[in-house]
């Protein structure tokens, strides 16, 4: 039986850090110069900011049309679509 009062803090061994030699938590591109490292994609990379021509609502979308969902439900047409029909 050992007396814990006689053991100093310097005599205690620190807990083993099992991940200290592991490279899975480190940046794999750290050795590369900054211009060669892969760029992070922007948070909204697939979205674009548009203003609905029907109601003026400004919103972010990944759809091909600029009409918001409400105007599309109401049947609002884009002005470009009307020009194609007249010709």
TORKOL-4160 file (C-alpha; in steps of 0.2 Angstrom, whole numbers, padded with zeros to 4 digits, m for minus):
87
<pt num="1" X="0000" Y="0000" Z="0000"/>
<pt num="2" X="0007" Y="0017" Z="m0005"/>
<pt num="3" X="0004" Y="0033" Z="0004"/>
<pt num="4" X="m0003" Y="0046" Z="m0009"/>
<pt num="5" X="0004" Y="0060" Z="0002"/>
<pt num="6" X="0022" Y="0056" Z="m0002"/>
<pt num="7" X="0019" Y="0055" Z="m0021"/>
<pt num="8" X="0022" Y="0072" Z="m0029"/>
<pt num="9" X="0014" Y="0078" Z="m0045"/>
<pt num="10" X="0030" Y="0077" Z="m0055"/>
<pt num="11" X="0031" Y="0059" Z="m0051"/>
<pt num="12" X="0014" Y="0055" Z="m0059"/>
<pt num="13" X="0015" Y="0050" Z="m0077"/>
<pt num="14" X="0003" Y="0059" Z="m0088"/>
<pt num="15" X="m0010" Y="0049" Z="m0097"/>
<pt num="16" X="m0005" Y="0042" Z="m0113"/>
<pt num="17" X="m0012" Y="0052" Z="m0128"/>
<pt num="18" X="m0016" Y="0038" Z="m0141"/>
<pt num="19" X="m0020" Y="0051" Z="m0155"/>
<pt num="20" X="m0003" Y="0060" Z="m0153"/>
<pt num="21" X="0005" Y="0050" Z="m0167"/>
<pt num="22" X="m0011" Y="0048" Z="m0178"/>
<pt num="23" X="m0012" Y="0059" Z="m0193"/>
<pt num="24" X="m0031" Y="0057" Z="m0195"/>
<pt num="25" X="m0035" Y="0073" Z="m0185"/>
<pt num="26" X="m0021" Y="0083" Z="m0194"/>
<pt num="27" X="m0022" Y="0093" Z="m0210"/>
<pt num="28" X="m0016" Y="0082" Z="m0224"/>
<pt num="29" X="m0012" Y="0097" Z="m0235"/>
<pt num="30" X="m0002" Y="0106" Z="m0221"/>
<pt num="31" X="0015" Y="0103" Z="m0231"/>
<pt num="32" X="0009" Y="0111" Z="m0247"/>
<pt num="33" X="0011" Y="0130" Z="m0250"/>
<pt num="34" X="m0006" Y="0140" Z="m0248"/>
<pt num="35" X="m0008" Y="0143" Z="m0267"/>
<pt num="36" X="m0008" Y="0124" Z="m0270"/>
<pt num="37" X="m0020" Y="0119" Z="m0256"/>
<pt num="38" X="m0037" Y="0114" Z="m0261"/>
<pt num="39" X="m0050" Y="0128" Z="m0259"/>
<pt num="40" X="m0065" Y="0126" Z="m0248"/>
<pt num="41" X="m0082" Y="0127" Z="m0257"/>
<pt num="42" X="m0092" Y="0142" Z="m0251"/>
<pt num="43" X="m0107" Y="0138" Z="m0240"/>
<pt num="44" X="m0120" Y="0142" Z="m0253"/>
<pt num="45" X="m0110" Y="0136" Z="m0268"/>
<pt num="46" X="m0125" Y="0130" Z="m0278"/>
<pt num="47" X="m0137" Y="0145" Z="m0274"/>
<pt num="48" X="m0139" Y="0162" Z="m0282"/>
<pt num="49" X="m0148" Y="0177" Z="m0276"/>
<pt num="50" X="m0163" Y="0182" Z="m0287"/>
<pt num="51" X="m0177" Y="0195" Z="m0287"/>
<pt num="52" X="m0194" Y="0188" Z="m0292"/>
<pt num="53" X="m0200" Y="0198" Z="m0307"/>
<pt num="54" X="m0218" Y="0195" Z="m0302"/>
<pt num="55" X="m0218" Y="0201" Z="m0284"/>
<pt num="56" X="m0201" Y="0208" Z="m0281"/>
<pt num="57" X="m0196" Y="0195" Z="m0267"/>
<pt num="58" X="m0177" Y="0193" Z="m0266"/>
<pt num="59" X="m0172" Y="0176" Z="m0261"/>
<pt num="60" X="m0158" Y="0162" Z="m0264"/>
<pt num="61" X="m0162" Y="0148" Z="m0276"/>
<pt num="62" X="m0154" Y="0134" Z="m0286"/>
<pt num="63" X="m0169" Y="0133" Z="m0298"/>
<pt num="64" X="m0167" Y="0139" Z="m0317"/>
<pt num="65" X="m0182" Y="0151" Z="m0315"/>
<pt num="66" X="m0182" Y="0167" Z="m0306"/>
<pt num="67" X="m0200" Y="0166" Z="m0301"/>
<pt num="68" X="m0203" Y="0162" Z="m0283"/>
<pt num="69" X="m0214" Y="0147" Z="m0279"/>
<pt num="70" X="m0229" Y="0158" Z="m0275"/>
<pt num="71" X="m0229" Y="0167" Z="m0291"/>
<pt num="72" X="m0226" Y="0151" Z="m0300"/>
<pt num="73" X="m0242" Y="0143" Z="m0292"/>
<pt num="74" X="m0252" Y="0159" Z="m0297"/>
<pt num="75" X="m0247" Y="0156" Z="m0315"/>
<pt num="76" X="m0237" Y="0172" Z="m0317"/>
<pt num="77" X="m0227" Y="0172" Z="m0333"/>
<pt num="78" X="m0210" Y="0180" Z="m0336"/>
<pt num="79" X="m0210" Y="0194" Z="m0348"/>
<pt num="80" X="m0197" Y="0185" Z="m0359"/>
<pt num="81" X="m0209" Y="0170" Z="m0361"/>
<pt num="82" X="m0223" Y="0182" Z="m0367"/>
<pt num="83" X="m0211" Y="0189" Z="m0381"/>
<pt num="84" X="m0208" Y="0171" Z="m0388"/>
<pt num="85" X="m0227" Y="0168" Z="m0389"/>
<pt num="86" X="m0230" Y="0183" Z="m0399"/>
<pt num="87" X="m0217" Y="0180" Z="m0413"/>
